Amino acid sequence: MSKKLRPAAWPTLDEAIPEIDAFALMWRLERGRSPRTVQEYRQDLLTFAAYLGSRQKFLEASRSEIRQFIVNLMGERQYQASAVRRKLAALRAFYVYLVQEKLRADNPTAEIQAPKLEQRLPKVLSEAEVARILNTSRAGHNDILRLRDHAMLELLYASGIRRAELVGLNVEDVDLERRVATVIGKGNKERRVFFNAVAGDALRQYLNVRPRSTDRALFLSNQKKRMSLRQAWHIFRSISVLSGIDKHASLHTMRHSFATHLLENGADLVTIRELLGHASLATTQIYTNVSMQHMRKTYENAHPRDKQD
């Protein structure tokens, strides 16, 4: 099988683009967007500017140039539709901002259709596979790290929160008595999630040994600071491999598994939507398809008729 050639990089854009920084600041302060979202949009805008080659061309970009950019992303550079949609969303927001600020008269992104997303069912783990992960610990780590890792994973599966929401938790965000946590989700929206008694016990054990730190983060890194997204991913990935499950799993797989298992055990979609922090019920409904697939597999494995010779 031939090795896929990596497309040549676009030229680096050395000149500053103050309009992008002004837009990013406005989005952060006035729109209340999260720092992560603002940084991603800023990078998307810089990517398009580098593609065009200059600040002036970027500010005066035409509809045709934006369409060519999208074609380049999906063709030569082989970006996924979801990544292209986000870049187009960043361009839409930026050129609307320029029009509002009277820095240009038209919005070149108008009438440009975003590429359609492939309807892919989320990957989920079985309850037994989740249990294997939760019962696995990394060898060679002290009790503090072992209890921290275990509390992280128990809370992740108990609440269905996102990776960014997990590492963003502060100590005061968790109410052990009521088993409720307050998280900041997408769009800087606050919501409350529940966690079970097992996760509560795991959190209590970790908090009893959590190192003293001026950082109020619930889960601390080895440097006694808030854990990064990458550090959280590495912890989960290491434990997942050690558990011996056959599937490739991620922190988001635990979120999908949480939702699917709740549905299979009788929870309604509206409740699951609220717990996941979905803006639309249509987003949550994908788990009904996952659940049907799981029930079909269970049925085929269990029905005695097909097992007869």
Contacts in CASP RR format, 6 or more apart in sequence:
PFRMAT RR
TARGET T0000
AUTHOR 0000-0000-0000
METHOD contacts of the structure
MODEL  1
MSKKLRPAAWPTLDEAIPEIDAFALMWRLERGRSPRTVQEYRQDLLTFAA
YLGSRQKFLEASRSEIRQFIVNLMGERQYQASAVRRKLAALRAFYVYLVQ
EKLRADNPTAEIQAPKLEQRLPKVLSEAEVARILNTSRAGHNDILRLRDH
AMLELLYASGIRRAELVGLNVEDVDLERRVATVIGKGNKERRVFFNAVAG
DALRQYLNVRPRSTDRALFLSNQKKRMSLRQAWHIFRSISVLSGIDKHAS
LHTMRHSFATHLLENGADLVTIRELLGHASLATTQIYTNVSMQHMRKTYE
NAHPRDKQD
7 76 0 8 1.000
7 77 0 8 1.000
7 78 0 8 1.000
10 47 0 8 1.000
10 50 0 8 1.000
10 51 0 8 1.000
10 53 0 8 1.000
11 50 0 8 1.000
11 53 0 8 1.000
12 50 0 8 1.000
13 46 0 8 1.000
13 49 0 8 1.000
13 50 0 8 1.000
13 53 0 8 1.000
13 54 0 8 1.000
13 55 0 8 1.000
15 54 0 8 1.000
15 55 0 8 1.000
16 55 0 8 1.000
17 45 0 8 1.000
17 46 0 8 1.000
17 49 0 8 1.000
17 55 0 8 1.000
17 58 0 8 1.000
19 59 0 8 1.000
19 98 0 8 1.000
19 103 0 8 1.000
20 42 0 8 1.000
20 45 0 8 1.000
20 46 0 8 1.000
20 49 0 8 1.000
20 94 0 8 1.000
21 42 0 8 1.000
23 42 0 8 1.000
23 45 0 8 1.000
23 93 0 8 1.000
23 94 0 8 1.000
23 97 0 8 1.000
24 38 0 8 1.000
24 39 0 8 1.000
24 41 0 8 1.000
24 42 0 8 1.000
26 97 0 8 1.000
27 33 0 8 1.000
27 37 0 8 1.000
27 38 0 8 1.000
27 41 0 8 1.000
27 93 0 8 1.000
28 35 0 8 1.000
28 38 0 8 1.000
32 187 0 8 1.000
32 188 0 8 1.000
33 41 0 8 1.000
33 187 0 8 1.000
33 188 0 8 1.000
34 164 0 8 1.000
34 184 0 8 1.000
34 185 0 8 1.000
34 186 0 8 1.000
34 187 0 8 1.000
34 188 0 8 1.000
36 164 0 8 1.000
37 186 0 8 1.000
37 187 0 8 1.000
40 86 0 8 1.000
40 90 0 8 1.000
41 89 0 8 1.000
41 90 0 8 1.000
41 93 0 8 1.000
41 94 0 8 1.000
44 86 0 8 1.000
44 87 0 8 1.000
44 90 0 8 1.000
44 91 0 8 1.000
45 58 0 8 1.000
45 90 0 8 1.000
45 91 0 8 1.000
45 94 0 8 1.000
47 87 0 8 1.000
48 58 0 8 1.000
48 61 0 8 1.000
48 66 0 8 1.000
48 69 0 8 1.000
48 87 0 8 1.000
48 91 0 8 1.000
49 55 0 8 1.000
49 57 0 8 1.000
49 58 0 8 1.000
51 69 0 8 1.000
51 72 0 8 1.000
52 58 0 8 1.000
52 61 0 8 1.000
52 65 0 8 1.000
52 69 0 8 1.000
57 65 0 8 1.000
59 98 0 8 1.000
59 103 0 8 1.000
59 104 0 8 1.000
60 104 0 8 1.000
61 95 0 8 1.000
61 108 0 8 1.000
62 108 0 8 1.000
63 108 0 8 1.000
63 109 0 8 1.000
63 110 0 8 1.000
63 111 0 8 1.000
63 112 0 8 1.000
65 108 0 8 1.000
66 88 0 8 1.000
66 91 0 8 1.000
66 108 0 8 1.000
66 109 0 8 1.000
66 112 0 8 1.000
67 112 0 8 1.000
70 84 0 8 1.000
70 87 0 8 1.000
70 88 0 8 1.000
70 112 0 8 1.000
70 115 0 8 1.000
73 79 0 8 1.000
73 83 0 8 1.000
73 84 0 8 1.000
73 87 0 8 1.000
74 81 0 8 1.000
74 84 0 8 1.000
74 115 0 8 1.000
79 87 0 8 1.000
81 115 0 8 1.000
81 116 0 8 1.000
81 117 0 8 1.000
81 118 0 8 1.000
82 117 0 8 1.000
84 114 0 8 1.000
84 115 0 8 1.000
85 114 0 8 1.000
85 115 0 8 1.000
85 117 0 8 1.000
88 109 0 8 1.000
88 112 0 8 1.000
88 114 0 8 1.000
89 114 0 8 1.000
91 109 0 8 1.000
92 107 0 8 1.000
92 109 0 8 1.000
95 104 0 8 1.000
95 107 0 8 1.000
95 108 0 8 1.000
95 109 0 8 1.000
96 107 0 8 1.000
98 104 0 8 1.000
98 107 0 8 1.000
99 105 0 8 1.000
99 106 0 8 1.000
99 107 0 8 1.000
121 286 0 8 1.000
121 289 0 8 1.000
121 290 0 8 1.000
121 293 0 8 1.000
122 252 0 8 1.000
122 253 0 8 1.000
122 256 0 8 1.000
122 260 0 8 1.000
122 286 0 8 1.000
122 287 0 8 1.000
122 290 0 8 1.000
123 247 0 8 1.000
123 248 0 8 1.000
123 249 0 8 1.000
123 253 0 8 1.000
123 256 0 8 1.000
124 253 0 8 1.000
124 256 0 8 1.000
124 257 0 8 1.000
124 260 0 8 1.000
124 261 0 8 1.000
124 290 0 8 1.000
124 294 0 8 1.000
125 133 0 8 1.000
125 245 0 8 1.000
125 247 0 8 1.000
125 249 0 8 1.000
125 253 0 8 1.000
125 254 0 8 1.000
125 257 0 8 1.000
126 294 0 8 1.000
127 261 0 8 1.000
129 243 0 8 1.000
129 245 0 8 1.000
129 247 0 8 1.000
129 249 0 8 1.000
130 157 0 8 1.000
130 254 0 8 1.000
130 257 0 8 1.000
130 261 0 8 1.000
132 243 0 8 1.000
132 244 0 8 1.000
132 245 0 8 1.000
133 153 0 8 1.000
133 239 0 8 1.000
133 240 0 8 1.000
133 243 0 8 1.000
133 245 0 8 1.000
133 249 0 8 1.000
133 254 0 8 1.000
134 150 0 8 1.000
134 153 0 8 1.000
134 154 0 8 1.000
134 157 0 8 1.000
135 243 0 8 1.000
136 239 0 8 1.000
136 242 0 8 1.000
136 243 0 8 1.000
136 244 0 8 1.000
137 146 0 8 1.000
137 149 0 8 1.000
137 150 0 8 1.000
137 239 0 8 1.000
137 242 0 8 1.000
138 145 0 8 1.000
138 146 0 8 1.000
138 149 0 8 1.000
138 235 0 8 1.000
138 238 0 8 1.000
138 239 0 8 1.000
138 242 0 8 1.000
139 242 0 8 1.000
141 149 0 8 1.000
143 209 0 8 1.000
144 206 0 8 1.000
144 209 0 8 1.000
144 210 0 8 1.000
144 211 0 8 1.000
145 222 0 8 1.000
147 202 0 8 1.000
147 205 0 8 1.000
147 206 0 8 1.000
147 209 0 8 1.000
148 206 0 8 1.000
148 210 0 8 1.000
148 219 0 8 1.000
148 220 0 8 1.000
149 235 0 8 1.000
149 239 0 8 1.000
150 202 0 8 1.000
150 205 0 8 1.000
150 206 0 8 1.000
151 199 0 8 1.000
151 202 0 8 1.000
151 203 0 8 1.000
151 205 0 8 1.000
151 206 0 8 1.000
151 219 0 8 1.000
152 166 0 8 1.000
152 219 0 8 1.000
152 232 0 8 1.000
152 235 0 8 1.000
152 236 0 8 1.000
153 236 0 8 1.000
153 239 0 8 1.000
153 254 0 8 1.000
154 195 0 8 1.000
154 198 0 8 1.000
154 199 0 8 1.000
154 200 0 8 1.000
154 202 0 8 1.000
154 203 0 8 1.000
155 161 0 8 1.000
155 166 0 8 1.000
155 181 0 8 1.000
155 195 0 8 1.000
155 199 0 8 1.000
155 200 0 8 1.000
155 202 0 8 1.000
155 203 0 8 1.000
156 166 0 8 1.000
156 236 0 8 1.000
156 251 0 8 1.000
156 254 0 8 1.000
156 255 0 8 1.000
156 258 0 8 1.000
157 199 0 8 1.000
157 254 0 8 1.000
157 257 0 8 1.000
157 258 0 8 1.000
158 194 0 8 1.000
158 195 0 8 1.000
158 196 0 8 1.000
158 198 0 8 1.000
158 199 0 8 1.000
158 200 0 8 1.000
158 258 0 8 1.000
159 181 0 8 1.000
159 183 0 8 1.000
159 193 0 8 1.000
159 194 0 8 1.000
159 195 0 8 1.000
159 199 0 8 1.000
159 258 0 8 1.000
159 275 0 8 1.000
160 193 0 8 1.000
160 254 0 8 1.000
160 255 0 8 1.000
160 258 0 8 1.000
160 259 0 8 1.000
160 275 0 8 1.000
160 276 0 8 1.000
161 181 0 8 1.000
161 183 0 8 1.000
161 193 0 8 1.000
161 255 0 8 1.000
162 185 0 8 1.000
162 186 0 8 1.000
162 251 0 8 1.000
162 252 0 8 1.000
162 255 0 8 1.000
163 229 0 8 1.000
163 232 0 8 1.000
163 233 0 8 1.000
163 251 0 8 1.000
163 252 0 8 1.000
164 185 0 8 1.000
164 229 0 8 1.000
165 183 0 8 1.000
165 184 0 8 1.000
165 185 0 8 1.000
166 219 0 8 1.000
166 232 0 8 1.000
166 251 0 8 1.000
167 217 0 8 1.000
167 219 0 8 1.000
167 226 0 8 1.000
167 227 0 8 1.000
167 228 0 8 1.000
167 229 0 8 1.000
167 231 0 8 1.000
167 232 0 8 1.000
168 183 0 8 1.000
168 184 0 8 1.000
168 217 0 8 1.000
168 218 0 8 1.000
168 226 0 8 1.000
169 181 0 8 1.000
169 183 0 8 1.000
169 217 0 8 1.000
169 218 0 8 1.000
169 219 0 8 1.000
170 216 0 8 1.000
170 217 0 8 1.000
170 218 0 8 1.000
171 207 0 8 1.000
171 210 0 8 1.000
171 216 0 8 1.000
171 217 0 8 1.000
171 218 0 8 1.000
172 216 0 8 1.000
173 181 0 8 1.000
173 182 0 8 1.000
173 183 0 8 1.000
173 218 0 8 1.000
174 180 0 8 1.000
174 181 0 8 1.000
174 203 0 8 1.000
174 218 0 8 1.000
175 181 0 8 1.000
176 200 0 8 1.000
176 203 0 8 1.000
176 204 0 8 1.000
176 207 0 8 1.000
179 194 0 8 1.000
179 195 0 8 1.000
179 196 0 8 1.000
179 197 0 8 1.000
179 199 0 8 1.000
179 200 0 8 1.000
180 192 0 8 1.000
180 193 0 8 1.000
180 194 0 8 1.000
180 195 0 8 1.000
181 192 0 8 1.000
181 193 0 8 1.000
181 194 0 8 1.000
181 195 0 8 1.000
182 190 0 8 1.000
182 191 0 8 1.000
182 192 0 8 1.000
183 190 0 8 1.000
183 191 0 8 1.000
183 192 0 8 1.000
183 193 0 8 1.000
184 190 0 8 1.000
185 191 0 8 1.000
185 277 0 8 1.000
186 277 0 8 1.000
189 277 0 8 1.000
191 274 0 8 1.000
191 277 0 8 1.000
193 275 0 8 1.000
194 275 0 8 1.000
195 203 0 8 1.000
210 220 0 8 1.000
211 220 0 8 1.000
211 224 0 8 1.000
212 224 0 8 1.000
213 220 0 8 1.000
213 224 0 8 1.000
213 225 0 8 1.000
215 224 0 8 1.000
215 225 0 8 1.000
215 226 0 8 1.000
217 225 0 8 1.000
217 226 0 8 1.000
217 227 0 8 1.000
219 226 0 8 1.000
219 227 0 8 1.000
219 232 0 8 1.000
220 226 0 8 1.000
220 227 0 8 1.000
221 227 0 8 1.000
221 228 0 8 1.000
221 231 0 8 1.000
232 251 0 8 1.000
233 250 0 8 1.000
233 251 0 8 1.000
236 249 0 8 1.000
236 250 0 8 1.000
236 251 0 8 1.000
236 254 0 8 1.000
237 250 0 8 1.000
240 249 0 8 1.000
247 253 0 8 1.000
255 276 0 8 1.000
256 287 0 8 1.000
256 290 0 8 1.000
259 272 0 8 1.000
259 275 0 8 1.000
259 276 0 8 1.000
259 284 0 8 1.000
259 287 0 8 1.000
260 287 0 8 1.000
260 290 0 8 1.000
260 291 0 8 1.000
260 294 0 8 1.000
262 271 0 8 1.000
262 272 0 8 1.000
262 275 0 8 1.000
263 269 0 8 1.000
263 272 0 8 1.000
263 287 0 8 1.000
263 288 0 8 1.000
263 291 0 8 1.000
264 291 0 8 1.000
264 294 0 8 1.000
264 295 0 8 1.000
269 281 0 8 1.000
269 284 0 8 1.000
269 285 0 8 1.000
269 287 0 8 1.000
269 288 0 8 1.000
270 281 0 8 1.000
272 284 0 8 1.000
272 287 0 8 1.000
273 280 0 8 1.000
273 281 0 8 1.000
273 283 0 8 1.000
273 284 0 8 1.000
276 284 0 8 1.000
278 284 0 8 1.000
300 306 0 8 1.000
END
